[in-house]
């Protein structure tokens, strides 16, 4: 290997982050680009494992140190789960490309004992999810697949313990489970699943993309339809960040960029930027290509207690992705999202 020509690829050290980084490196190499050397960087989010993310402020917790290394010339590429990135990037950095999007929905995972005792099986032709998801319309049947939100509510009962620290998920799912106890759960995916199976929770809510990428798709009991819980902006998309003036890195990333996922991310990030939100705010957004090749975005801003939900939806040509997201963001603010986000910000600050 000609190490003088290699690209240094910065990433966190979690299971999912390493999967993402190694996949980017392999795809660049397969596309005829330069070799990549993975550089593991520990972020504040990794160091502060004993505190809920909602108490830490959220912005940049899993990306700041990687971005600092990019700006300092210590690495050439930063690989992120795009939902972890701040709505506004630091000066001098840009997203050069993205990988194809994995299933963007949130997923409910039941403990193995509950899934078995509920008599849930793999019958049927698959689990249908939100129509606007295009390629994500049908999931393969899984051993513990539930058929609907209504069945999930019946299985979990009136006051389940649900493991998730995401304020966005809690704000939306509180409307489905008003008696639920939501508690944060952190750590690598296999650790979270082990704790679930040992009885720490009645269910987990995780990103379907992470479960699928790490080989745990069979644990998905229900992919939550977007009309019930709109995913985080960027969920399921791996983003590759570079220095804005680094043409060599840009050329390498351009070999593997997925245009459809890039357009969706542009719309979702523009909406988030318009709202002034971050990765720990009660904002959901999901853009997807629909009939005629247009881009449709659905979005939600929800009060932390689920008492109020503001929704938006619109379509535009794909080349107008950023303008589409910004327009829906403006609509949400006009409909009352500003007050909800201000209340969420005050609540977050009071917990620090």
C-alpha positions as CSV (number, residue, x, y, z in Angstrom):
1,X,0.0,0.0,0.0
2,X,1.3,3.5,-0.8
3,X,0.7,5.1,2.6
4,X,1.8,8.5,1.3
5,X,-1.4,8.6,-0.8
6,X,-3.8,7.2,1.8
7,X,-6.7,9.1,3.2
8,X,-7.1,9.2,7.0
9,X,-10.7,8.4,7.9
10,X,-11.8,9.6,11.4
11,X,-14.6,7.8,13.3
12,X,-15.8,7.0,16.7
13,X,-15.0,3.6,18.1
14,X,-18.5,2.1,18.6
15,X,-19.6,-1.0,16.8
16,X,-21.9,0.9,14.5
17,X,-19.3,3.8,13.9
18,X,-16.7,1.3,12.9
19,X,-19.1,-0.5,10.6
20,X,-19.8,2.8,8.9
21,X,-16.1,3.8,8.6
22,X,-15.0,0.4,7.3
23,X,-17.9,0.4,4.8
24,X,-16.9,3.9,3.5
25,X,-13.2,2.8,3.2
26,X,-14.1,-0.4,1.4
27,X,-16.5,1.4,-1.1
28,X,-13.9,4.1,-1.9
29,X,-11.3,1.4,-2.6
30,X,-13.8,-0.7,-4.7
31,X,-14.6,2.4,-6.7
32,X,-10.9,2.9,-7.6
33,X,-10.2,5.5,-5.0
34,X,-7.2,5.8,-2.7
35,X,-6.8,3.5,0.3
36,X,-8.2,4.7,3.6
37,X,-6.7,4.3,7.1
38,X,-9.3,4.3,9.9
39,X,-8.4,6.6,12.8
40,X,-10.5,6.1,16.0
41,X,-11.3,9.3,17.9
42,X,-13.1,9.4,21.2
43,X,-15.8,12.1,21.5
44,X,-17.5,13.7,24.5
45,X,-20.5,11.5,23.9
46,X,-18.3,8.4,24.2
47,X,-16.7,9.7,27.4
48,X,-19.9,10.7,29.2
49,X,-21.6,7.3,29.1
50,X,-23.1,7.7,32.6
51,X,-25.3,10.7,31.7
52,X,-28.4,10.9,29.4
53,X,-27.8,12.6,26.2
54,X,-30.7,14.9,26.8
55,X,-28.8,16.4,29.8
56,X,-25.6,17.0,27.8
57,X,-27.0,19.4,25.3
58,X,-26.9,17.1,22.3
59,X,-25.2,19.4,19.7
60,X,-22.0,17.9,18.4
61,X,-21.6,15.3,21.2
62,X,-20.5,12.6,18.8
63,X,-18.9,14.7,16.1
64,X,-17.0,17.7,17.6
65,X,-13.7,16.0,18.2
66,X,-13.8,14.4,14.7
67,X,-14.5,17.8,13.2
68,X,-11.7,19.4,15.2
69,X,-9.4,16.7,13.9
70,X,-10.5,17.5,10.3
71,X,-9.9,21.2,10.8
72,X,-6.6,20.6,12.3
73,X,-5.4,18.4,9.4
74,X,-5.1,15.3,11.5
75,X,-7.6,13.4,9.3
76,X,-9.0,13.8,5.8
77,X,-12.5,12.4,6.1
78,X,-15.0,12.3,9.0
79,X,-17.6,9.6,8.9
80,X,-20.8,10.2,10.9
81,X,-24.3,9.0,11.5
82,X,-25.8,12.1,9.9
83,X,-28.5,12.4,12.6
84,X,-25.7,13.2,15.1
85,X,-24.4,16.2,13.2
86,X,-25.3,19.8,14.1
87,X,-27.6,21.6,11.7
88,X,-24.9,24.1,10.9
89,X,-21.4,22.8,10.2
90,X,-18.3,24.5,11.4
91,X,-16.7,27.0,9.0
92,X,-14.4,25.2,6.5
93,X,-16.2,21.9,6.6
94,X,-18.8,20.4,4.2
95,X,-20.6,17.1,3.6
96,X,-19.0,15.7,0.5
97,X,-21.2,12.6,0.1
98,X,-23.4,10.0,1.7
99,X,-24.0,6.3,1.5
100,X,-27.3,4.9,0.3
101,X,-29.9,5.2,3.1
102,X,-30.8,2.2,5.2
103,X,-34.3,1.9,6.6
104,X,-34.9,5.3,8.3
105,X,-37.7,4.2,10.7
106,X,-37.5,3.8,14.5
107,X,-37.9,0.2,15.5
108,X,-39.4,-1.5,18.6
109,X,-37.4,-4.4,20.0
110,X,-39.1,-6.8,22.5
111,X,-37.1,-9.0,24.8
112,X,-36.8,-12.5,23.5
113,X,-38.9,-14.0,26.3
114,X,-41.8,-11.5,25.6
115,X,-41.7,-12.1,21.9
116,X,-41.9,-15.8,22.4
117,X,-44.6,-15.8,25.0
118,X,-46.8,-13.5,22.9
119,X,-47.0,-16.2,20.3
120,X,-45.6,-14.0,17.6
121,X,-44.3,-15.8,14.5
122,X,-42.9,-15.2,11.1
123,X,-46.2,-15.8,9.2
124,X,-47.2,-13.4,6.5
125,X,-45.4,-11.8,3.6
126,X,-43.7,-9.0,5.5
127,X,-44.3,-5.9,7.6
128,X,-45.8,-2.9,5.7
129,X,-44.6,0.5,6.7
130,X,-45.3,4.1,5.6
131,X,-46.1,4.5,1.9
132,X,-43.8,7.5,1.4
133,X,-40.8,5.4,2.1
134,X,-40.4,4.0,-1.3
135,X,-37.7,1.3,-1.1
136,X,-38.4,0.8,2.5
137,X,-42.0,-0.2,2.0
138,X,-41.7,-3.9,3.1
139,X,-39.4,-5.5,5.7
140,X,-38.6,-9.1,5.6
141,X,-40.8,-11.1,8.0
142,X,-39.0,-11.6,11.4
143,X,-39.4,-14.2,14.1
144,X,-41.1,-11.7,16.5
145,X,-42.8,-9.3,14.0
146,X,-45.9,-7.5,15.2
147,X,-48.5,-6.5,12.6
148,X,-49.5,-3.0,13.9
149,X,-49.1,-0.3,16.4
150,X,-52.4,-1.5,18.0
151,X,-50.9,-4.9,18.5
152,X,-47.8,-3.4,20.1
153,X,-50.0,-1.4,22.5
154,X,-51.8,-4.6,23.5
155,X,-48.6,-6.6,24.0
156,X,-46.9,-3.9,26.1
157,X,-49.9,-3.0,28.3
158,X,-50.7,0.2,30.1
159,X,-47.4,1.1,31.8
160,X,-44.4,-0.4,30.0
161,X,-40.8,0.5,30.7
162,X,-39.5,1.6,27.3
163,X,-35.8,2.1,26.8
164,X,-34.9,5.3,24.9
165,X,-33.3,8.5,25.8
166,X,-34.4,10.4,22.6
167,X,-36.6,13.4,23.4
168,X,-38.0,13.2,19.9
169,X,-39.1,9.5,20.3
170,X,-40.5,10.2,23.8
171,X,-42.4,13.2,22.7
172,X,-44.2,11.3,20.0
173,X,-44.5,7.9,21.7
174,X,-46.0,9.4,24.8
175,X,-49.2,9.9,22.8
176,X,-49.3,6.1,22.1
177,X,-48.2,5.1,25.6
178,X,-49.4,7.8,28.0
179,X,-48.6,5.5,31.0
180,X,-45.1,4.4,29.8
181,X,-41.9,5.0,31.8
182,X,-39.2,6.1,29.3
183,X,-35.6,5.6,30.5
184,X,-32.3,6.2,28.7
185,X,-30.2,3.3,27.7
186,X,-26.7,3.7,26.2
187,X,-23.8,1.6,25.1
188,X,-23.0,-0.7,22.2
189,X,-26.0,-2.4,20.5
190,X,-25.2,-5.8,21.8
191,X,-25.1,-4.4,25.4
192,X,-28.5,-2.8,25.0
193,X,-30.0,-5.9,23.7
194,X,-28.5,-8.0,26.5
195,X,-30.0,-5.6,29.1
196,X,-33.4,-5.8,27.4
197,X,-33.4,-9.6,27.5
198,X,-32.3,-9.6,31.1
199,X,-35.4,-7.7,32.0
200,X,-34.2,-4.1,32.3
201,X,-37.0,-2.9,30.0
202,X,-40.2,-4.2,28.4
203,X,-39.1,-2.8,25.0
204,X,-36.4,-0.7,23.4
205,X,-36.9,1.8,20.6
206,X,-33.8,2.0,18.4
207,X,-33.0,3.0,14.8
208,X,-33.8,0.2,12.4
209,X,-30.8,1.2,10.4
210,X,-28.3,0.4,13.1
211,X,-30.0,-2.9,13.9
212,X,-29.9,-3.9,10.3
213,X,-26.3,-2.8,9.6
214,X,-25.0,-4.7,12.6
215,X,-26.9,-7.9,11.7
216,X,-29.7,-7.6,14.3
217,X,-32.6,-7.1,11.9
218,X,-34.2,-10.3,13.2
219,X,-34.7,-8.5,16.5
220,X,-37.0,-5.8,15.0
221,X,-40.5,-6.5,16.4
222,X,-42.1,-3.5,14.7
223,X,-40.8,-0.7,12.4
224,X,-42.9,2.2,13.7
225,X,-44.7,3.9,10.8
226,X,-43.7,7.5,10.2
227,X,-47.2,8.7,10.8
228,X,-46.8,7.5,14.4
229,X,-43.2,8.5,15.0
230,X,-41.3,10.6,12.4
231,X,-37.6,9.7,12.4
232,X,-34.8,12.0,13.2
233,X,-33.5,14.2,10.4
234,X,-30.8,12.1,8.7
235,X,-31.6,8.8,10.3
236,X,-30.3,5.9,8.3
237,X,-27.8,8.0,6.3
238,X,-24.0,7.8,6.8
239,X,-22.4,11.2,6.0
240,X,-18.8,11.8,5.0
241,X,-17.4,15.2,6.0
242,X,-14.3,16.9,4.6
243,X,-12.5,20.2,4.6
244,X,-14.2,22.4,2.0
245,X,-11.0,23.0,0.0
246,X,-9.7,19.4,0.0
247,X,-10.3,18.4,-3.7
248,X,-8.6,15.0,-3.3
249,X,-10.9,14.0,-0.5
250,X,-13.9,15.4,-2.4
251,X,-13.0,13.4,-5.5
252,X,-12.6,10.2,-3.5
253,X,-16.0,10.6,-1.8
254,X,-17.8,11.6,-5.1
255,X,-17.1,8.0,-6.3
256,X,-19.5,6.6,-3.8
257,X,-22.0,9.3,-3.2
258,X,-25.7,8.3,-3.3
259,X,-27.6,11.2,-4.9
260,X,-31.1,10.2,-3.6
261,X,-29.9,10.0,0.0
262,X,-28.0,13.2,-0.5
263,X,-31.2,15.1,-1.6
264,X,-33.2,13.7,1.3
265,X,-30.5,14.7,3.7
266,X,-30.3,18.2,2.2
267,X,-34.0,18.7,2.8
268,X,-34.0,17.3,6.3
269,X,-31.0,19.3,7.4
270,X,-32.4,22.5,5.9
271,X,-35.6,22.0,7.9
272,X,-33.6,21.4,11.1
273,X,-31.5,24.5,10.5
274,X,-34.6,26.6,9.9
275,X,-36.0,25.4,13.2
276,X,-32.7,26.0,15.0
277,X,-32.8,22.4,16.3
278,X,-30.2,19.8,17.1
279,X,-30.0,16.1,17.6
280,X,-31.6,16.3,21.0
281,X,-34.7,18.3,20.1
282,X,-38.2,17.0,19.6
283,X,-38.0,17.4,15.8
284,X,-38.7,14.6,13.2
285,X,-38.2,14.9,9.5
286,X,-38.2,12.3,6.7
287,X,-37.7,13.1,3.0
288,X,-38.2,10.5,0.3
289,X,-38.6,10.3,-3.5
290,X,-42.2,9.8,-4.5
291,X,-44.2,9.6,-7.7
292,X,-42.8,11.5,-10.6
293,X,-39.3,11.7,-9.0
294,X,-40.3,14.5,-6.7
295,X,-39.1,14.8,-3.1
296,X,-41.6,14.8,-0.4
297,X,-40.8,15.7,3.2
298,X,-42.9,15.0,6.3
299,X,-42.0,16.7,9.5
300,X,-43.1,17.0,13.1
301,X,-42.4,19.1,16.2
302,X,-43.8,17.7,19.4
303,X,-44.1,19.0,22.9
304,X,-42.0,16.9,25.4
305,X,-45.2,15.7,27.1
306,X,-46.9,14.8,23.9
307,X,-49.6,17.4,24.5
308,X,-49.1,19.3,21.3
309,X,-47.9,18.2,17.9
310,X,-47.2,20.4,14.9
311,X,-47.0,18.6,11.5
312,X,-45.9,19.7,8.0
313,X,-45.7,18.0,4.6
314,X,-44.8,19.3,1.2
315,X,-43.2,18.3,-2.2
316,X,-40.8,19.8,-4.7
317,X,-38.4,18.8,-7.4
318,X,-35.3,17.1,-6.1
319,X,-33.0,19.9,-7.1
320,X,-35.0,22.2,-4.7
321,X,-34.4,19.9,-1.7
322,X,-32.9,22.5,0.6
323,X,-35.5,25.1,-0.3
324,X,-38.2,22.5,0.4
325,X,-36.9,21.7,3.8
326,X,-36.6,25.4,4.7
327,X,-40.1,26.1,3.5
328,X,-41.6,23.4,5.7
329,X,-39.6,24.6,8.6
330,X,-41.0,28.1,8.2
331,X,-44.5,26.6,8.0
332,X,-43.9,24.7,11.3
333,X,-42.7,27.9,13.0
334,X,-45.7,29.8,11.9
335,X,-48.0,27.0,13.1
336,X,-46.6,27.2,16.7
337,X,-43.3,25.1,16.7
338,X,-41.3,28.1,18.0
339,X,-43.0,27.9,21.4
340,X,-42.7,24.1,21.6
341,X,-38.9,24.3,20.8
342,X,-38.4,27.1,23.3
343,X,-40.1,25.1,26.1
344,X,-37.9,22.1,25.1
345,X,-34.8,24.2,25.3
346,X,-35.7,25.5,28.8
347,X,-36.4,22.0,30.0
348,X,-33.1,20.8,28.7
349,X,-31.2,23.6,30.3
350,X,-32.9,23.0,33.7
351,X,-31.6,19.4,33.7
352,X,-27.9,20.2,33.2
